[in-house]
Amino acid sequence: MRRFGAPKNGRTMEASLFRYIWQQTRREQAWILFVILASMPFNYLMLDLPKYIVNGPIQAKGFERATDTQHYFQVRVPVPPAINQQGFLELLHGFDLNRMSSLIVLSAAFLLLVIVNGLFKFYINTYKGRLGERMLQQLRYDLVDRVLRFPPSEHRRIKPAEIATMIKDEVEPLGGFIGDAFVQPFFLGGQIITALVFILTQNVMLGLIALGLLAVQGVVIPRMRRKQLVLGRQRQLTSRALAGRIGEIIDDMPNILTNDVSNYHRADVAARLTTIFGIRFALYQWKFFVKFLNNLLAQITPFLFYMVGGLLAIAGHLNIGQLVAVISAYKDLPSPVKDLIDWDQQRLDVEVKYTQVIEQFSVDPSLDLLPPPDFDGPIPHLEGEVALSAVTVIDTASSRLLDNLSVTLELGEFTAIDGNATSGGETLVEVLARLVTPDSGRVALAGRDLREWPSAITGRRISVVGAEPFFPQSTITDALLYGLRHRVLRPSGDVVRHKIIKSGTTSLDFAGDWVDYEAAGATGPEDINDRLQAVLTTVDLESDVVSFGLNRSLAEPSAAVQQAFVEARTSFRAKLDESGAVHLVEPFDPDLYNAQASIGENLVFGMPISEAYDLKRLGSNPELRKILADLKLDDSLYGMGRAIASTIMELFQGLEPDNPLFEQLSLMSPEDFPDYQAALKRVGSRPLKSAIAGDQAIFLDLAFNYIEPRDRLGLLDDALIERLVTARKAFHKALGEDQEKIAFFHPDRYIAAGTAKDNIVMGRVAFGIAEAEHRVNALLHDVIAERGLRPEVFEAGLAFNIGTAGKRLTGSQRQKLAMGRALLRRPDYLLVHRGLSQLDAAGQEAILGRVLALGRPMDGQGFGVLWNLENPRLGEHFDRVLHMEDGRVGRETRAPEPATSEESQHRETLKISA
């Protein structure tokens, strides 16, 4: 389906907003216009009926005698005499009513017409609102679809922040207008014409007065509002530029901090905000002046109606009923007139916005949009060679990134590129990845021009790994499976209540299963984790994922797995004994205080499930507060918290927030100092009961977070420890054993709310011992491997959230994850540009060896590699090395042997383990 009524090459969008709306919604527009036409007779009748009520039963015209009646509701249709000699057909004979009955019936008829017209308005407004919202989302979808089809060169031109702002905010007014584009002028124009025709039929002079003043409003006000459009466009452009600038500042934060140029950027933003303020203030001034003038013109007409209409009524040229009907009709006239003028203002405004959208989302005339990735047939494997003939790539600065390059690469061989940053190696990889389009020359893939290959084939048979991989916020599983989500393979079957997006042949069943398990070498969700574990082992990331899993809770473990974790505690204790590391962990004992845990953890002695028992807010928990009060512990802990705050204020007061000493402070951050200072000042030396509830909680929470070996303020003695253990038992007795609010620590019970590490260690790692955490984690890895729990912990680690752009991972972990994602797809050709640059030399060589071992063809499987090297010494692992300089291949070398026995053995080992 062609978008925006664009020409077939898709370079430009539909220039006319009205044509775009009509093309997308012609059926809906035709229906709503029909409904509006159907509503007009009822609107006219509602205007006309008050005249009959006033002149008839109210003024007693036709009811001079008490017995007089009038005939109402007779409906006749004019017809030619050939059909009926009387010249009409009577559809409804009507009936006679006396004065009182006619007043009641006519008033009821007026109420009925009000309801009918209200229902018409309700339906019309609801329908056009739904239509506008649907088209707004369709427009947003089409814009995103267009960005996805931009040629790679256009991606360097656009600013992500500006594009996001345009799609999210700037097209928002278009949605409100789309539903009104044809409906509003027709609907409002119909109301205005109906009212004017009615007024003219009552009195020509009053009708001409109304028509003249409406003409003045319709000409003067829109012309004056054009200045608002100019100011509005200036405001939009400056606001968009501000959004782009703020996005650049956020992306450039490391350079801003290291160069100390934050004040320069503050001044830049302040200058831009000042400019925006000036534009907006001028816009407001002009807007409200125009509004004042419009209201003045609207009020002049009633003045003339009262004066001229009154004179005509006094002279006997206009009866009171007609005057009342005219004034009543005009009462409803300013609103549609104002709305129509507003519609014209909105039309001009959205046309300006739409023009700006066209400018931003249109590509260079010399380029074509990428075709949609629609490919119904089987995805063939790539065989043969890649041939570059006289390929030249020139950047925007007219530098030749590739200079008349001609080279042939076998798809099944391992080729390395050796060269500096300006050698052209990166550009060569980007050309083959279809991220850069050559300015001249030809690239042939398997004997066919690279541009002719459907992106659905090259996008699935060629994997690309860059030096700075980007990951959207997701889990590790989603990041790995991202390259396998091409189309819906298993529909969800969900019934979509509002199917509003038209996408041609592309399925938008987001809830369906998009993962191509077969491409990854799996049969389905049941065994995909085995493949994930295999590729993460290849890239040396599997152990990190297991470590992530140790610090996460397992999702619905089976009873057997829970029992295995409980039994693993014994194995862990045994390993601590064997390695002489018992002192590294202090286990939880229901009868003893755990010195390595906080006071709050010792009181709760479990993992909170309910938010009411969050360890950070225990000071506000009424159940715990009652038990502490009964044992007279609340005063002691309140005093402890106040002492902690006072001591910290005294020690750290006056230090800069970035002082290294704050790294040793765990109880509070420098940002919390003002709150604690204010609380200390309020309470002074007053006891707990004299302090307000907020101050009580803030000092109790501080005490609950205290750990003696970590904070070392000497505030815990044996007597207080004994009282705390007593309070713990009383607290558990009060809550019972249902564990709905807290999962209590128990040596023979699995803690569902705890992490995998909590369930094995069942205690706390000691503070102040060098590498204690590292040594404990190493033992945990051994224990879960021996107990067969590594798959469960690995699966929990796969659910680790990597953060925005993968920032919760280190740079080397992101590169490993990107390499794993590329290998999971089992490509025919792997393109790498310094994909392991953030690893040390040993790590690079180890992972490279495993990747090449996977690529060696065995049983008809394997893949070729083109790798722009991070380290020239790695070239010895490749079949062929291209030494590039200034966009050309200066020389090339070939390895004497195609593979090493070590790589083959490792390949076979990986295959067996997978």
N, C-alpha and C positions, 0 to 999 in steps of 0.2 A: 504494500500500500504506500503510495507516495505521500509524503508529509507536507502539510501546509500548502497544498496545491502547487508544489514547487516543480520546476522543470526536472526532467528525468535525471540530470546529473546531480540534482539535490544541492547545488552550491548555495542557492539563495532560498530564503523563505518567502511565503506568500506576502506580497507587499501590502495588500489591503486587509485590514483587520475585519471589515464587514464581509469581505469575500471569504475569508477563512472561517468566520462564524457561520455563514450561510452554507458553506460546503460541509461543515461538520454537523449542523443541526437543522437542516432545512425541513425535515419532517416535523420535528418538535416545534419549530417556529410557525409552520403552517397551521398546526393544531391549535396553538395558543392564540393565534390571530383569529381563527374561527370562533374560539370561545369568547374573545373580546367582542367580535361582531354580534354574537348572540346576546351579550350582556347589554348592548346599547339600548334596545327598546325598553328594557326594564329601568334603565337609568333615566330615560326620557319620561317614562310614566311616573317615576318617583318625583321628578321636578314638576310635572304638570298637575299631579293630584292635589297638592295644597290649594291651588286656585279654586277647585271645585268644593273643597271643604270650607274655605272662607266665604266664598260667594253663595254657596248653597245653604247648608244647615246653620252655619254660624250667623250669616247676615239675613237668613230667612228668605232668600231670593227663591221664589217658586213655592214657598211655604207660608203664604200670607194668611191662610186659614188653617186651623188646627187639623182639618181633615185632608189637606192637600198632600199629595205624594209626587215623587219624581221617579222616572224610569232610569235604572242604572245597569251597566255591564252588558249592554246590547252590542254584539259584535257582528258587523256586516262587511262583506268583501265585495268591492265593485267588480262587475262582470259585464261583458257586452250584452246588448239587448237580445242578441240572437240566442243567448243562453238563458236569460231570464228577462222578461219584459219590464220588470221593475228596476232593472239595472244593478242588482246586487244579490248576493247570496247571504242569507242570515245563518251564521254559525252558532250564535248564542242569542236567545231572545231577551235575556235579562229579566229583571223583576222590579216591581214598584216598592218604594220605601217611603215611610213618613219621615218627618224632620229628625226625630230622635234616632230612629233606626239608621237613617242615612249617615248621621254623624258617627255612630258607632261602627257601621260597616266600612265607611270610607277611611276612618282612622285605622281600623284593623287592616284594611287593604294597604294603607301607607306603611304600617309596621311590617306587613308581609314583604312589601317591595324593599324596605330597608334591609330586612334579613336576606332576601334573595340577592340584592346587590352586594351585601357584605360577604355572602358565600362566594359570589363570583370573584370578588377581590381576593378573598382568602385563597381560593383555588389558583387564581392567576399568579399571585405573589409566591405561593408555595412552589408552583410548577416552575416559574422562571428562576426562583432561588435554587432549586435542585438542578435545573439546567445550567445555571451559571457555575455552581460548584463542580458539577461533573466536567464541564469544559475547562475549568481552571485546573483540575487535576490532570485532565487529558493534555492540556498545554504544557504543564510541568513535566509530564511523562515524555512528551514529544521533544522538549528541550533537552532533557537528560539523554534520551535516545539519540539526539543529534550530537551531543557532546561525545557519547560513546562511539560515534561514527566519524568524529573528526580525524583527518589525516594526522599522523604523528607530529608533523611540523607545526600544526596549529596548537598543540598542547603547550609548546613553549611560549606561545603568544598570550594565552589567557592566564588570568590570575584566579586561582581556586576560590579565594574569599569573595571576589567580585561575582563570579559565576554563581556561587552558592547564594549570595545576597539577591541576585536577580531572580533566580528560580524560586527562592523562598518568599521574598518580600516584594520585589518590584512588580511581579506579575499578579500580585494579590488584587490590586484594583481592577485588573482585567477580568477576574472572575466575577466581581460584582457587576461589571458592565455587560458581560457576555449575555446574561439572562435578560438584560434590558435593551440590548442593541436594537432589536426590531419591535419587541413587545411594548416597551415603555413609550416611544413616540406614538405608536398606534393607539395604545390604551389611553394615554393622556390627551392625545389629539382628539380622540373620539369623545372623551368627556368634555373637552373645551368646545368642540363643534356642537355637541348636543346642547350644552348650556347656552351658547351663542344663538343657535337656531331658535331655542325656546324663548330667549329674551327678545329676539327680533320679531317673533310671532306675537308677542305681547305688546311691544311698542318699538317702532323702528328707531326713534330718536335715542331711546335708552340703549338699544342694541348697538347703534353706531358709536355712542360714547364708549361703551365697553370695548368694542372692536378697536377703536382708535387708541385707547390707552394700552390695550394689550399689544398692539403693533409697536408702540413706543418701547414697552418693556422688552418685547421680543427682538428689537433691533439694538437698542442702546446697551442693555445689560450684557448680552453676549460679547459685544465689541469691547466693552470695558474689561471684561473678564479675560481677554486674551493676554493682557499683561500678567495676569496670574499664571498663565501657562508658561510664559518665559521664565518667571521667577521659580515656578515649580520645577522646570527642567534644570535650571541652575542648581536648585537644592538637591535634586536627585543625583546629578553628576558629581557634585562635591561630596555628598554622603557616600556614594559608591566608591569614590576615590579614597575617602577616609577609611572605609571598610577594608579596601585593598591594602592601605598603608598599615593599618593595625595588624592585618594578617602577616605582612612582611616583618613587622616589629616582633611578633611572637615567634616567627620562624627564625629570626636573626638574634634571638636572646643571648646565645653564647657569645657572639661577637660584640653585642652591646655591653655585656658585663665585662668582658676581657679588655675592651678598649675604653671603658668608662665614658660612653657617649649617651647615657640615658637622659641627661638634661637636654641634649640637643634634640632628642626624639620627643621629649616633653614639650619643648618649644614648638616643634613641628606640628604636633597634634593640637596644641593650644591655638596656633595660627589658623589651622584648618577649621577648628571649632568656632573661632571668631568669625571667619568668613561665612560659615553656615548660619551663625546667629544673625549676621547682617542680612542675609538673603531671606531667612525665615521671618525676621521682624518686618522687613519691607513687604513680604507676602501677606502677613497678617494685617498690616495697615490698609493695604489696597483691598484685601478681601472684605474687611468689615465696612469700608467706605461704600463698596458696591452693594453690600447687603443693606446698608442704610438707605441708599438711593432706591433700591428695588422695593423695600418696604414702604417708602414714601409714595412711590407710584401706585402701589397696590391699594393704599388707603385713600387716594384721591377719588377713585371710582365710586366707593360708597358715598362719599360726600356729594358727588354730582347726582347720584341716584336719589338720595334723600331730598336734595334741593330741586332738581329738575322733575323727578317723579312726583314729588309733593305738589309742585306747581301744576303739573298735568292733572293730578287727581283733584285738586281744588277747582281747576277749570272744567272738570268733567270729561276730559279726554282719556282718562285712565281710571278704572275702578280699583278699589282698595285690594281686592283679591289679586288682581294682576300685579299691583305694586308689591304686595307681600310675596307673591310667587317670584317676581323678578329679583327682589332682594335676596330671597332664599336661594334662588339659582346662582346668583353671583357670589353668595357666601361660600359656595363650594368651588368657585372658579379660580381664585388666587392660588389655591394649593396645587392643582394640576399645572397651572401656568408656571408657578415657581419650580415645580418638579421638572417640567419640560425644559426650562432654562438651565436647571441644574444638570439635566441629562445632556444637553448640548455642551455644557462646560466639561462634564465627565467624558463625553465623546472626544473632545479635543485633547483632553489630558491623557486618556488611554491611548489615543492614536500616537501621541508623542512617545509614550512609554513603549508601545509596540514597535515603533520605528527604531528606538534604541535597542530593543531586543533583537530586531533584525540585524542591526549593525554588529552586535556582539556575537551573534550565533551564525553569521554567514562566513563562509570560508573564502580564501583567496580564489579569484575567478579562474586561475590556472590549475586549481586542484579540484578533485572530486571527493565526495564523502565516501567513506568505506562502505562497502555493501553489507547488508545485514548478514550475520553468521548463520544463515539458513542452509542446511545441507541435509537432505533426507536419506541419502544412501549410506552404505557402510564407509567407514573412514579407512582409506587404503594406507598401507605402509609406504614410507618413502625409501626409494632405492635409486642407486646410481650415483650422481655427482652434483655438486654445486659449481657452476661455472660463472665467474665474473669476467666480463669483457669490457675493458676500457671504462671502468666505473669511476666516476668523479662525483665527489660530494663537496659542496661549498657552503660554508656557514654564513650567517647574517653579516659577519665582518669581512666577507669575501676571502676568507682563508680556505685553502684546499685541505679538507680533512682526509679525503682520498683523492689521489692524483693519477688518473688514467690507470687504475689498478686492474690487472688481469691475472687471475689465478684460478686454478681448478682444485676443488676439495672433494675427496671421496667421502660419501656419507657414512661409510663404515669404518673409517680410520680415525685415529687419535691425532689431532693436529693442535699444536700450541703456537701462540703468537708471542714473540719476545720483542719488546720495545718500550720506549718511554711514554710519557703521557701524551705526547704530540705525534706519536708514530702512526696513528690511525688504526690501531688495534681495536680500540673501543668502538670506533665508527664502523669498522668491518663487522663486528658482532651485531651492532644495531641494524645495519643494512640487512643482514641475513635474518634478524628477528623481526624485520618489517617495521622497525621503529624509526628508521630514517629512509627517505626516498632519494635515490641517486638523482643528481641533476643531469647526468648523461651516462651513457653506457647501458649495459644489459646484465641482469642477473637471472640465470636460468637454474631452476631447481628440477632435477630429474628430467632434463630436456624441455622443460616448459617455463615460460617467463614467470618469475616469482610473483608478479602482480596479478597474473591470471589464476593463481591458486586460490581457492576459497579459504577464507580465514578459519573456517571450521576445521580444515585439514591441517594447515600449518600451525594453528593454535593448539592442536592436540598432539601433533607428531613432533613438534619442536619445543623443547623446554629451554627457558632462558633464566640465567642467574646473574644478577648485577652486584656491584660492589656495595650499594646502599639499598637493600631490599626494603620495601614498604609493606606493612601489614595493617589492615583495618582492625579496629578493636574486636577481638574475638578470642576464642579458646585456641589452644594448640591444635586440637582436632580440626576445628574449622579452618585454621591457617593451612594445615597440611592438605585438607580435602578441597581447598579453594580451586585448585587447578583441575578438578574433576567434575565441576558443576557447569556443564555446558547446556543441558536441556533437561526437562522433567522426564525421568525414566519411569517413575512410579507415581501416578497422580494421587493426591491426598483423598479425593472423593468428597471433600468438604463442599457444601452448598454455599456459594457466594451470594450474600444477601444483596449487595450493591455491586453489580458488575459494570463499572463505569469506564474502564480503560479499554480503548480499542488498540490492539497491538498487531493486527494482521494475522500472520500465521504463528507468531511467537506465543508460546504458552506462558501465562503469568501465574501459574499455580505455585506460589511461593511456599506453601505448606507441604507441597509434594516432595518426594525424594529426588534430588538432583544429582546425587553422587553416582558416577560411573564406576561401580566397583570392579567390573570386568577389566577396565583399563588399568586399574591399580593391581590386578592380579588376584583379586578376591572374588568371592561368590556373593557377598552381601554384608550387611552390618554385623553378622555374627563373627566373621573372621577378618574384618578389615583392620582390627587392632593388631593382628599378627603382622600385617604388612607395614603398619605404622611403626611398630617396634623394630622391624627389620631395617627400614630406611633410616630411622633415628639412630640405630646402632651404627650404621654405615657412616653417618655424619658425626658420630661421637656426641649425641645429644640425649641418648636414651637414659643415661644415668642422671642427667639434670632433670628430666621429666619425672623420674622416680623420686628424686628429692622433692620436687614440687608436690608429688602425690603424698609423700609422708606428712606434709603440712596441710593436708586437706582431709575433709571427712569423706568417707566412702558413701556412694549413693546406693541405698538399699542392699547392703551385703546379705548374703544368704546366712542361714544359721550355721552352716559348716564353716564359712569364712569367719564369722564372728568367733566361733570356738577356736579356730586356728589362731586368731589374734590373741585370745586369752592365753592359749598355750605358748604363744611366742614370747610372752613375758618371762616365762621360766627360762627359755633359751637365751633371752637377752641378759638375764641376771647371770646365767652360767658364763656367758662370754665376758661379762664385766669381771667376774671372778678370775677366769683364765688369763685375762690380759692385765690383771692387777689394776683395774680401773673402777673398782666399786665406789671410790670416793667421787667419781664424776657425776653420779646421779643419786639424789636423795629420794627414795620411794615414798609413795603416799601410804600412811598407816592411819586407820581410823582413830587410834588411841594416842597418836603422837602429832606434835606440831611440825610442819614441814618448813624448815628455815629458809629454803630456796624459793618458796612461794610467798605471795603477798598475804597480808592479814585477811583481806577479803576472800582470797582463794581458800585460805585455811578455815574460814568461817563457813563458806558455802560448801567446800569440799566436794566439788562436782563441776560439771559443765552446764552453765545456764541455758535453758531452752526458752523460757519466757523472757521477754524484754524487761519485765519488771525486776528481774534478778540479774540484770546486766552488771558485771563487776565494776563498771565505770560509774554506775548510778546507785550503788547499794545504800548510800547515805540517805536516799529518799524512800527506801523500801520500808513500809510500815510494819511488816511481820518481823523483819530482822531488828528494826528499831525497838519494838516491844520487848523482844527477848533480851536485847542488850540493856534496856532500862530495868527489866526485872532482875538482872544479874549485876546491876550498877556498873556496867561496862561502858555505857554511852558517854558518861562524863570523862572517863579515862581516855577513850579514843578521841573524843572531841579535843581534850587538852593536848593529846599527842599531835593531832593534825594542826592545831594552832602553833605548837612548838616547832613542827616541821616547817610551816610557812614562815615563821619568824626567823628561824635559823637560815633558811635559804635566802630570804630577803637580805639578811645581814651579810651573807657571804658573797652573793652575786649582784648586789645592788651597784649600779654604775657601770657594769661591764657592757660592752657592745654585744648586740645579739649574735654576731658571728664569732664571738670569742670561743676558742677551742675548749674552754672549761665547761661550756654548756653541753658538750658531747657526753660529759660524765653525769649530767643531771637527767634523771629519768622521771622524776615525780611531777615536773611541770616544765613548760616551755617559756621562753622570754615573753611571748605574747600574753601569757597568763598572769604575769607579774602585776599589772594594774588591778586586776580583779582581786587577787589575794591581798594586795596592799589596802584596797578599799575595805575588804572584809575585816582585816586586822584592825583597822582604824575604827570600824563600827562596833566591834565586839569588845575591844579593849581587854580588860581582865575579867569581864563578866562571865559567869558560868553558863553551861549549856542551856538551861531553861530560860535564861534571860535574853538569849540570842534569837533572832528571827529564823524561820524555817530554812530560808535559803543559805544563811551563814552556817547553820548547823550542818546542812548537807555538804557544803563545800569543804569544811574541815574534816568531817567524817570520811568523805571520799578520799581525801589526801592521806588519812591514816590507813584506810583500807588498801591503798596502793603501796604501802611501805613494805620493803623487803630488807631485812637487816644486813645480810652479806653484800647486797648491792648498794644500799644507800648509806650504811655505816654511820648512823647518827647516835647509836647506843641507846635507843628508846625502848627496847624490848628486854625484860628481865624474866626470870623463871616464874615468878608469881603471875605476871600478866599472861605469859604463855599458857599456864595451867588454866586460867580463867577463860582464855580464848577457846581451848579444847572443850571445856565444859559448855560454853556457849554454842559451839558447833553441834554437840550432841543434842542440846535442847532445841536447836534450830531444825535438825533432822527429825526429831520426834514430833515437832509441830507440823512439819510438812508431810510426814508419812513416807511410805515406800512406793508411791505410784509413779514417781519420776516424771510426772507430766510437766513440771516447772523446772526441775533441775535433774540432770543425769548424775547421780552421786557416784563418786569413785568407790569401786569395790574390786578387790583382787580377783574375783572369779566372775566378773560380769563385764560384757562388752559395753563401751560407752558410745552410743549412737551419735551423740552430739560432739564427740571428740574427734580429733584428727587421727590418722593412722599412727603417727608418732606417739600421741598421747596414749593410745590403746596398747602400745608395746612397752614404752618406757614406764608408764604408770607412776610418774614422779616428775621431778624437775631437775634439769641439768644445773650443776653447781656453778655459782658465780666465782669469778676471780681465778679460775684455773685456765692456763693457756691451752688453746685449741680444744677445749672440752667439747664444744658443739661439733667440731669436725670429727673428733674421735668417736663420739656417740653416733653420729650419722653413718660413719663407716661400719660400725657394728650393726646398726639397723639394716643397712644394705645386705650384710651377710645373713642376718636373721630372716629377713623376708625371702631371700633366695632359698635358704634351707627349708623354710616352712611352706614353700610354694605360693607365697603371697605376692610375689613380684608382679604378676599380671594385674592383680586387683589394684595394687598401689600405682602401677603404671597407668592404668585406666583412669584413676583419680587424678593423676598428674596431667593427663591429656585435657582435663577440664580447666586447667589453669588459665586465667584471663591474662593475656599478654599485654593488655593496655592499648591506649591509642598509639597507632603507628608502631606497636610492639615495644614501647618504651620501658615496659617492665622486664624486658630481657636485655642482656648485655649486647654490645655490638657483635661480638663473636657468636653469641647464641642466635641472633637474628640471621646472620649469614648461614649458620648451620641449618636453621629451620628453612630458609629459602632453598638451600641445596636439597634438603630432604623432600620438600614439596616438588621440586623439579624431578627428582628420581622416582617419586611415588607414581608419577604418570607413565613410567616406562616409555620414555620417548624414543624416537628413531634417531634424533640428533639433539645433542646437548650443547648449548651455547653458554659460555661462562666468561664474564668480564670481571677479573680480579675478585671472584666470589668468596675467597677465603682470606682476604687481605688483612682482616683484623685478628687473625690467628698467628701464633708464633710459627717459626719454620718447621718445627717438629710436628705440630698439629696440622699444618698445611700438607705436609708430605704424607702423613698417615691417612688423612681423609682422601687426598687425591689418589693414593694407592687403592683404597677400597672402592672409590667411584670408578676408576678405570678397570678394576677387577670385575665389577658388575657389568661394565660395557663390553667386555670381551665376549664375542658370540659363542654361546654354548646352547646346544639343542635348538638352534635356529633363532635364539634370542640374543639381544645385545643392542648397542647403540654407538653411534659415532660421537666424537667430541671435538669442539673447537673452543680452545681455552686461551683467553688473553691472560698471560701469566702474572702472578703477583711477584714471583721470585724466579729469575732466569735459571737457577739450578734445578728447578722442577722440570725443565724441558727434557731431561734424560728419560723421563717416564713415557714420553710420547713417540709415536711413529714418525712424526714429522714436525719440524719447528720452522715457522716463518719469521725471519728477522726483518721487522718493518722499520722504516725510517721515512718521515715526512709523507705519509700516505701511500707509500709504495713498499713492495717486498724487495729488500736489498739483496738478501740471499736466503737460502733455506738449507736445512740439514735434515738428514734422516737417521733414525735409530737403526742399529745393526740387526736387532731382533724385535719382532712384533710384540712380544710379551714376556714377562718373567714367570718362572714357575711359582714364585711366591704369590703373585697376583692371581694366578689360576687356582692355586690351592685356597686362597682366601675367598675367591668367587664361589668355589664349590662349598666351602664351609658356610657362607652366608645363605646359599641356596638351601642347604639342608636345614639350617636353623629356622629359615622362614617357613 
